[in-house]
Structures are given as structure tokens and as C-alpha cells.
């Protein structure tokens, strides 16, 4: 399926299927999507760090030995 998508994209003059898929969208290209995601990532780092610190502080009240929380949060289920 991926090969067929890539073949279609190159047949239509696009380097990648992502460029074909975004060509008629407001974002315009896969490169623009990547750039947007990078901007969102950069803009959200500060808030994410503050929220993580707040969450870790709260959880440490319940589990004093806890030093970090994984993305899955499995350590909170004990």
C-alpha cells in the first residue's frame, strides 16, 4: 500500500505521498506540516515542563519515593 501511494505521488509529480496528500489542503505541503509541528513543539515546551513539575509534585505527596513519571504513567498504578 505504501509503495502504491509513493508510485501515485511520483507519477503525479510529487516527491512524497505526504506532499500529494497535503497539496490541496491549506497547509500546502509536507514540509509546511513539519514546520508547523516544530513550532507547536517549541511553543509548548515551557508549559509542558511546568505542568509536569506540578503533576510530579502532586504525585509525590501520594508516593514520596517517586522521581519521575513516564508517558504511560504505569508507575502510578501501584
Phi, psi and omega in degrees: 000315179296320179296320179295320177297316180295319177300316178299315181299312182291326176298325181272003175095014179255146180289325184220157178298325179300324177293320177296314183295331182260355185302321182262013178260163180300327182292330170087324182199164177296325179297322177293324177297314179300317179297317178299314180297323177295318178297317179297317179300312180296318182291335185266352184301313182299312180295320180296319179295318179295317179295320179297315179299319179294316179296315180298319178299316179297314183293326179297337176294328180271325183228083187304331183279354183291133181248340177203168179234123178286168178299326180282335179070021182299329181294346179277347185276347181295000000 
